Amino acid sequence: MTPQEIAQILDEHEKWLSRSQTGVRANLARANMSGFTLTDINLKSAKLSGADLSRAILTKSNLAQTDLFCSVLDGADLKAVNLESSDLRGASLKSVNLNGANMAGVDLRGGTLMFGSDSDDGNRDSPTKNDAGADLRDSTLQNVNLMGANLAGANLSGVNLKNSNLSGANLAGAVLADADLTNANLQDVDLTGAVLDNTTLKHANLSGANTKGCDLSGANLMGANMVRDEDSLPQDIRDKLNNHYVWIREDGRLGDRAVLKGADLSYIDLSSVNLSGADLNGAILAGANLTNALLVMSDLSGANLVGANLAGASLEGINMGDADLTDSDLAGAEIGPVDLKDNKGRPTGRKWASNLSRSKLINANLEGANLRQVNLAQADLTGARMTDADVTGCNLTDAVFDMEQLESARSDEVD
């Protein structure tokens, strides 16, 4: 297809968009425009299904509501392009530059386009197929707007999506391995069954996101805003939690104590839940919401609680030896000793102190927490905020801290 022919089609399309009687909608289906420079053009609602636009330069162009079904855009420059509500099902967008593009409502599911016969005019004459979803491997999509986009099954491996808006998007079954979604807005996104191997989600907004069937263990979620409800957990874990609630409610007569050693409960919302006495040894509770939760005499030794919110939680008599509580919030938490009772619920007069020995409390918030008689031997309190924390009777043998931290704390002990 010659430049003159392209120019004529664009001119007639402009007239069609302005509802001129002489205008004709642009039909560039299967056209070979590889490497063409088409900057700042208006192809809104044009037909480009199966077109080869690989390495084309389309910066600042209007492709809103355009039919790009199974088109090839590998290596294309699409910076600041308007692709709102366009049909990109089955499209190949490997190594594409979409920085600042508007892709709100685009459809990037899988698709197959079979062509009827060979063509001698330079048009594409072979089938395009991508059943799984659009291929965006190694593309750049910084600051892109993908709000409400349908990316189900899309391959986004290695894609740069920093600061992008994906709120309400469908990413079910999408491959996001090695993708960078730092500071991305993923509010209410559907990530059901998505692959998140080595995915960077630092400081991303994941509130309301559906992560059912996702393995988050290989993702970097540092500082991410994310809360999962219990329904997102595997059925066996949900059963153990429900049996534990019965065990608590019935004073051990029914149900079973939860044994969840090493379980992945990252970013789970268990606020105000009673998990007293639960065995969570080595469990992953990074980013979990445990505000006002009851974890009296629970075992969280060796647990990963990085960035967890335990503000106001009841942690009396807890075992958190060797636990990682870096960046956690324990403001106002009760971590002091618990009164021991006999098998009939009567007080024995003895107390059981909490164990946080060798725990990591780096940059943790311990303001106003009750740390009376807590064993903090060899704990790392570097950068921990301890204003008004009650450290009466604490064991700080070989613990790492600054005297200024203790000066902001309070103690009933006489100097």
N, C-alpha and C positions, 0 to 999 in steps of 0.2 A: 504494500500500500504506500503510495507516494505522499510526500508532505502536502502537495496540492489537494489531493483527495481528502486527507485528514482535515485540512483547513476548510474545505467545502462542507464536510460533514459537521464540523463544529459550528460553522456559520448557520447552517440550516437548523441545528439543534437549539441554538440561541433563539432563533425565531420561534421554534416549537415551544420553548419554555415561556416565551412572551405571548403565546397563544396566537401567533400570526398564522393566517391561513396557508401561507406558502412554506411554513416550517415543517421539518420532519425530525422525529425523534432519532437520535444518533444510534445506529446499529453497528457496533464494532465487534460483534460476537466473533470469536476465533481469530480476530485480526492479530497480525504479528507487528507489534509496536515496540519490540525489544530495544531498549536503549534510547527511545525517543525522549525529547525534552518537551514536556507539556505543562509548563508551570502556569499557575494562576488561571487555568481554564475552567469553564463551567460545563461539567458533564453530569449534572444532577439528573437522576432518573434515566440515564443512558443504559443501553444494553451492551455489556462487555463480557458476557459469559464466555469462558474458555479463552479469552484473549491472553496473548503473551505480552506482558508489560514488564518482564524481567529487566532489571537495571534501568528502567525508565525514571525520569525525573518529573515528579508530579507535585512538587512543593506548592502549598497554598491553593491547590485546586479544589473544586467543589465536586465531590463524588457522592453526595448525600442521596440515599434511596436508589443507588445505582445497582444494576444487576452485574455482579462480579463473580457469579457462580462458577466455581472451578477455574478461576483465572490464575495466571502465574505471575506473581509479583516479586519473585526472588531477587534480592539485591536492589530493589527499587528505593528511591528516595521519596518518601511520603510525609516529610516534615510538614506539620501544620495543615494537613489535608483534612477536609471535612468528609467523613465517611458515615455520618449519622444515618442509622437505619438501613445501611446498605446490605446486600446479600453477598456474603463472602463464604458461603458454604463450600467446603471442599477446596478452598483456595490455598495456594502455596505461597507463603510469605517469609521464606527463609532469609535471614540476614537482611531484613528490611528495616529502614529507618522511619519510625512513626512518631518521633518526638513531637509532642504538642498536638498530635492529631485528635480530632473529635470522632470517636468511634462509639458513641452512645447508641445503644440498641442494635448494634451490628450483629449479624447472624454468622457465626464462625463454626457451625457444626460440620460434620462430614458431608460429602457429596460426590457423585460420579456423573461425568458428562461424556457420553459416547457420540462421536461424530460419524455421520453417515458415509462420507466418501472423501477421497483425497481432493486437495484443492491446488490449483496452479497459480493462484494469485498471491501467494505468500502467507495465506491464512494458515492457522494451526490445523493439522490434518491427522492428529493422533488423539487417542482418548486421554482425558484427564480424570484421575481417580484419587480420592482421599476419603475413604469411608469413615475413618475414625474421627476426623475433625481437622480444622485448618492447621496447616503446618507453619508455625512461626518461629522455628528454631533459631536461636542466636540473634534474634531481631532486637532492635532498640525501641522501646516504647516509653521513655521517660516522659512524665507529665501528660500522658495520654488520657483521654476521657473514654472509658469503656463501661460507663454506667449502664446497667441493664443489658449488657451484651450477652449473647449466647455463645459461649466458648466450650460447650460440652464436648469432651473428648479431644479438644485441641492440643497440639503439641507445642508447648511453650518452653521447652528445655533451653536453659541458658539465656532466656529473654531478660532484658533489662527493663523492669517495670517500676523503677523508683518513682515515688511521688505520684503514681497513677491512680485514677479514680475507677475502681471496679465495683463500686457499691451496687448491690442487687444483681450482679452478674451471675450467669450460670457457668460454673467451672467443674461441673460433675464429670468425673473421669478424666479431667485434663491432666496432662503431664507437665509438671512445673519443676522438674529436677534441675538443680543448679540455677534456677531463676532468681533474680534479685527483685524483691518487692518491698524494699526498705521504704518506710513511710507511706506505703500504699494504703488507699482506703478500700477495705474489703468488707465493709459493713453489710450484713445480711446476704453475703455471697454464698452460693451453694458450692461447697467443695467436696460433696459426697464422692468418696472413692478416688479423690485426686491423688496423684503421686507427688510427694513433697520431699523427695530425697535431696538433701543438701540445699534446700530452698532457704533463702534469706528473707525473713519476715520481720526484721528488726523495726520496732516502733510502728508496725503496721496496725491499722484499726481493724480488728476482726470481731467486733461486737456483733452479736447476732448471727455470726457465720455458722453454717451447717458443716461440721467436719466429720460427720458419721462415716466410718470406714477409712478414715485417714490415719496413716502412721506419722505422728508428729515428732517421733523420737529423733529423726535425722534432720529436722528443720531448726534454723536459728530464729528463736522467738524472743530474743532479748528485748525487753521494753515493749513488747506487743500488747495491745489492748484486746484481750480475748477471754471469753468465758464460755465454757461448754456446759450444757445441762446434762443431767444423768442419762437422758435418753440417747446421748451420743456415745455412751460407753458400751463395750461388748456385753452381751446378755449375761454371761457368767459373772461379770463384775457387778452388774445391776442386781442380780439375784443375791449375791453375797451382801451387798449393802442393804437390801430390803430385809434379808434375814437378820442382819445386825440390828436394824431398827426394831424389829419384833423382839429380839433378845434383850434390848435395852428396856423396851416398854413393859415386858413381862418379867423383868428382874431375873432373866436367865432361865425361866421355866420353859419357854418356847423360843424358837429361832436358834440362831448360831452366831457366835462371835465372828466378826469379819476377819478373815486371814487373807490379806492382800499384799503379800510380800512381792516387792518389785513391780507392782501393778502400775500401769501408765494412767495416772489421773491428772495429767498436766492440764492446766487452765480450766479445771472443772469448777463449777459453782456448787460448793457445799456449805454455803453460808448458813449459820444457825443450826446446822445439822449436828446430831449427837452421835459421835463416833468414839465415845469414851470406851477404853479397853480394847480398841481395834488393834490388830497387828498389821502395821504398815511399814515394816522393816524394809528399807531399800526402795520404797515406792517413789515414783516420779510425780511430784506435786508442784512442779515449776509453774509459777504464774497462777496457781489455784486461788480461788476466792474462798477463804475459810474464816471470814469475819464472823465473830460471835459464835463460832463453832465450839462444841464441847468435845475435847480430846483428853479428858481426864484419864491419867494412867495409860494412855495409848503408847504403843511402841512405834516411833518414827526414827529409830536409829538408822543412820546411813541414808536417810531419805534425801531426795533432791527437792528442796523448797525454795529454789532461787526465784526471787521476785514474787513469792507468795504473799497474800494478804491475810494476816492472822490478827488483825487489829481487834481488840476486845475479846479474843478467844480465851476459853477456859482450858488451860494447859497444865493444871496442877498435877504434880507427880509424873509428868511425861518423861519418856526416854527419847532424847534427841541427840544422843551421843554420836559423833561423827557425821551429823547431818549438815547439809549445805544450805544455810539460810541467808546467803549473800543477797543484798538488796531487798530483803523481805521486810514487811511491815508488821511489827509486833507491838505497836503503840497501845498502851492500856491493857495488854494481855496479862492474864493471871497465870504466872509460871511458878508460883510458890509451892510449898509442900501441901500434900493432901492428907486429910485425917483418915486413917485406916479404920475400917469397920470389920466386925466378924461376920460369919456366914448368915447371921440373923439381922444384919444391918445395924448392929449396936456399935457405938464408938469404942475403940480399944485404948484410946489415950495416946496412941503412937502416930507419928507422922511419916510420910514417905516423900522425900525431896525429889525435885526434878533433876534430870541428868542432861546437861548440855556440854559435857566434856568433849574436847577436841572438835567442837562444832565450828563452822565458819559463819560468823555473824558480820562479815565485812559490809560496811555501809548499811547495816540493818537499822531500822527505826525501833528503838526500845524506849522511847519517851513515855514516861508514866507507867511502864510495865512493872509488875510485881515480880521481882527476882529474888525474893527472900529465900536464903539457904540453897539456892540453885548451885549445882556443881558445874563451874565454868573452867575447870582445870584444862590448860592447854587450848582453850578456845581462842579463836582469832576475832577480836573485836575492833579491828582496824577501821576507823571511820564511822563506827556505830554511834548513833545519837542516843544519849542516855539521860537527857534532861528529866529530872524528877523520877527516874527509875529507882525503885526501892531495892538496894543491893545489900540489905542487912543480912549478915551471915553467909554471904556468897563465898564460895571457894574459887579464888582467882589464881591459884598456883600455876605458874608458867603460862598464864594467859597473856595474849598480846593486846595491849591497850595503852593509851596515854593517861597520865594522871589528870589532865584537864577533863577527860570524859567522866572520871569518878567524881571530880569536884562538882560537876553539874548534876550528879545523881544524889540520892539521899539515903541515909542510914541511921538506924536507931542505936547503933553501937557507939559506945563512948570511946573517944580517941585516947 
